[in-house]
Amino acid sequence: MEEAVEAVVRGRVQGVGFRYFVHREAMTLGLAGWVANESDGTVRCLAVGDRARLDAFVERLREGPPAAIVDRVDLTWRPAPPGASPGSFSIRSGGHRGD
């Protein structure tokens, strides 16, 4: 059964390749969704997949790429939105209000 997790990553997470790291990890895990920088300096993402893959994804968010410093990851779990295609994970520019 698919679920979705929306994550807001706080710390030094912009200008360090964090969105590209998130994209690569999501694609490796076969997740659908998106990632975007927010105007407040956070990175927000939505990932859709089965719970085991999402749990692995969240752990990777907490680590981040080598140049990042992750202070906190705030999570919101919810049912998967309809029509999410596995492996269709995008990098969005600018802020995003969520789906």
SULFEN-V860421 format. One record per residue. PHI is phi in whole degrees, -180 to 180 (* if undefined). OMEGA is omega in radians with two decimals (* if undefined). Layout:
PHI_OMEGA + PHI_OMEGA
This chain:
*_-3.12 + -86_3.07 + -131_3.05 + -134_3.02 + -130_3.01 + -103_-3.09 + -124_3.00 + -117_-3.06 + -102_-3.09 + -115_-3.14 + 134_3.04 + -90_-3.00 + -127_3.04 + -114_-3.13 + 79_-3.12 + -127_3.14 + 80_-3.05 + -65_-3.13 + -61_-3.13 + -70_3.04 + -61_-3.14 + -61_3.14 + -59_-3.12 + -61_-3.13 + -65_3.13 + -64_3.13 + -66_3.11 + -60_-3.13 + -86_3.13 + 74_-3.11 + -92_2.99 + -102_3.05 + 139_-3.08 + -159_3.06 + -141_-3.13 + -150_2.96 + -77_3.07 + -107_-3.10 + -67_3.14 + -88_3.11 + 93_3.10 + -90_2.98 + -118_3.14 + -115_3.07 + -146_3.05 + -126_3.13 + -125_-3.11 + -126_3.11 + 172_3.11 + -80_-2.98 + -60_-3.11 + -63_3.13 + -69_3.11 + -66_3.09 + -61_3.10 + -64_3.12 + -62_3.13 + -61_3.11 + -62_3.11 + -69_3.06 + -61_-3.12 + -67_3.11 + -86_-3.12 + 70_3.10 + -74_-3.05 + -55_-3.07 + -82_-3.10 + -86_2.95 + -127_-3.12 + -92_3.10 + -87_-3.04 + -162_3.02 + -126_3.10 + -94_-3.05 + -117_2.97 + -130_3.13 + -94_3.12 + -160_3.08 + -64_3.13 + -67_3.06 + -71_-3.14 + -68_3.01 + 84_3.12 + -75_-3.14 + -98_3.12 + -53_3.12 + 81_3.11 + -103_-3.09 + -113_-3.04 + -118_3.02 + -101_-3.14 + -105_3.11 + -92_3.12 + 72_-3.13 + -70_3.12 + -142_-3.06 + -85_3.14 + 100_3.13 + -118_*
